[in-house]
Amino acid sequence: MADWATLQTDIVGIIVSKLAIPDYLRFRAVCTSWNHVCKDVSHCPRVDPWLMLPPNPNPLGVQFFCIPERKNQSIRLPSTASFFESVWAPVGSLNGWIIYFSQTYGTMQLVNPITGKQIQLPPIGRRAFSKAKLLEMNERNFIVAVLYGDEKGYKITRKGSNNWSSVESKHILDDIIKHRGRLYTCDMYGTVEMWAEPPRAWPDEEVTHQWKFRCLLETPAGDLIRVKRVSQNKFAVWILDHETFSWVETENIGDFALFVSHYNSFCFPAKDHLNLKTNCIYFIDVHNNLCAFNLEHATKELVETLTIGPVRNDHYRHRRPQRDQILWFIPSLK
């Protein structure tokens, strides 16, 4: 073990960059020498997209499915007794943090399952809502918004606030995102609106069922993307042209992959990741299978048949089909 302490840091850096975060944590925990060497290395472990499976009474912890490695990861969360009694339900995620809601207590908290950090949010009440979105999460600030499926507008809170502020809208909202310092929303009719002066709105060009799935997400390159599920196994994608302020439909998102679900969606660079497909949309189909929709060829491919256990939480079980109870998650050490 002592020889590892004298190993060149650039070599250790190469090793670290090949490790997924769970393997990196195990690597670092082997001995004091390895831990010190890891701290001196500027390289970061590999980051992969995970699928957080619905809660179940698993004694090993919460189950995540790593997409590139095609295997489950079990993570023990803080306050495990409360989580496994299904008092808390995961309802959103961003930058390695998960939003947990307790309908029993009418409270929310942010949890990083990798580091074990927790942040308590102001009480919000026991009323069921449609979606909670973590709009920003960094060392300086966090912003959380809550959308209601039967009420216009949204509620929002941020770091340092001890309550929730209410914001009105013309219609019930499907999604909300922070992009380039401004908020964008998509309502039940597919209209996307930028919350800034002068106000701008983009109606959905196609008249569709008002409850059809839609979401907004940002690419690592800084583009805003609108996604609509046009049928059970087919999606359409538009990119916002900031020069003309118009939406341009596309069948090519380059080396990225989109991961979409009711509670959260994100764009991920897929080119250099094992078993990830570029220019695809990853989603859960009606049979609870993990699938990839190829944008160029408009075809669906089975990625993995998921084993989803029973869901015990009432807030979860009675509101959404099982495929919509799944969170996409990117682990983070911050």
C-alpha positions, 0 to 999 in steps of 0.5 A, spaced: 500 500 500 505 504 501 508 504 494 502 508 492 503 514 495 510 515 491 506 513 484 506 519 480 500 523 480 499 524 473 498 516 472 493 516 478 490 522 474 489 517 468 486 511 473 481 516 476 479 519 470 477 512 468 473 510 474 465 511 475 464 515 481 462 509 486 468 506 484 472 512 485 470 512 492 471 505 493 478 507 490 479 513 495 477 509 501 482 503 500 487 506 505 490 513 507 495 513 502 490 512 496 486 518 499 491 523 499 494 521 492 487 522 490 486 529 493 492 531 489 490 529 483 486 534 478 483 529 474 475 528 476 472 521 476 468 519 470 460 522 470 455 517 467 447 518 467 443 514 472 436 512 472 433 512 479 428 507 480 422 507 484 423 507 492 422 500 495 424 497 502 431 495 499 436 494 505 442 495 501 439 502 499 436 506 494 437 503 487 440 506 481 441 503 474 448 506 471 446 506 463 453 506 460 455 500 465 448 496 464 448 495 472 445 497 478 448 501 484 446 501 491 447 508 495 445 509 502 441 515 503 442 520 510 436 518 514 435 512 511 429 510 516 425 515 513 426 514 506 425 507 506 418 508 510 416 511 504 415 518 508 420 521 503 419 521 495 424 523 490 420 529 485 426 532 482 434 532 480 439 537 478 447 537 478 447 531 483 442 533 488 435 530 489 429 534 491 425 529 496 418 531 498 414 529 504 407 529 503 406 527 511 410 533 513 409 538 508 416 539 507 422 538 502 429 537 502 435 537 497 439 531 498 446 529 495 446 521 495 454 521 494 456 526 499 450 525 504 449 533 504 442 535 506 439 542 505 432 543 508 427 547 504 421 552 507 415 548 509 410 548 502 404 544 505 401 537 504 398 539 497 400 534 492 403 538 486 405 536 479 413 537 478 418 540 482 424 543 479 431 545 481 433 550 477 439 552 479 444 549 484 451 551 485 456 553 491 453 560 491 445 559 490 440 554 489 433 555 486 427 550 487 420 551 483 414 547 484 408 546 479 401 544 480 397 540 475 391 544 477 393 551 478 396 556 474 403 559 475 408 556 480 411 557 487 419 558 488 424 559 493 432 560 493 437 560 498 436 564 504 429 564 503 424 562 509 418 561 505 415 560 497 413 566 493 407 565 488 408 567 481 402 567 476 401 565 469 396 565 463 395 557 463 397 551 467 404 550 466 408 543 464 415 545 465 420 550 467 427 551 466 433 557 467 436 558 461 442 564 460 439 567 466 432 567 465 426 563 466 422 559 460 416 555 461 412 551 457 404 551 459 399 545 458 398 547 451 405 547 448 406 554 448 413 556 451 414 563 454 420 567 456 419 570 463 423 577 461 421 584 458 419 585 453 415 578 454 416 573 448 411 567 447 412 561 442 405 557 441 405 550 439 405 550 432 401 543 432 394 543 436 395 537 440 392 534 447 393 538 452 396 533 457 401 530 452 408 530 455 413 536 453 419 538 457 425 544 456 432 542 457 439 546 456 445 543 452 452 543 455 453 548 449 448 553 452 442 551 447 435 551 449 431 545 447 424 543 447 422 536 446 415 533 445 412 526 445 408 526 439 406 518 440 408 513 445 414 511 441 416 518 438 419 524 439 420 531 436 425 536 438 426 544 437 432 548 438 431 555 440 434 560 435 436 566 439 438 571 433 431 570 430 427 568 437 424 562 433 424 554 434 427 550 429 425 543 428 431 538 428 433 531 427 440 532 429 442 534 436 450 532 434 454 528 439 448 529 445 443 524 448 437 527 451 434 523 457 427 525 458 421 523 464 416 527 467 420 529 473 426 531 470 430 531 463 437 533 461 442 533 455 448 529 456 455 528 452 454 521 449 460 521 444 465 518 449 461 514 454 461 506 453 454 504 451 451 511 450 448 512 443 448 519 440 443 523 437 438 519 441 432 520 446 432 515 452 425 514 455 421 509 459 416 506 454 409 503 457 412 497 458 417 500 463 422 498 458 428 503 458 428 505 450 432 509 446 429 513 440 433 515 434 432 522 432 435 521 425 431 514 423 425 515 428 426 508 430 425 506 437 430 501 440 430 497 447 436 498 451 434 494 458 428 491 461 427 494 467 425 490 474 421 495 477 419 493 484 412 495 488 411 503 489 409 504 497 408 511 497 401 514 496 403 521 493 407 517 488 403 511 487 396 514 485 398 520 481 403 517 475 404 511 471 410 507 474 414 509 468 413 516 470 416 515 477 423 514 475 428 520 475 434 521 471 440 522 475 447 525 474 452 523 481 456 529 483 461 529 488 460 537 490 
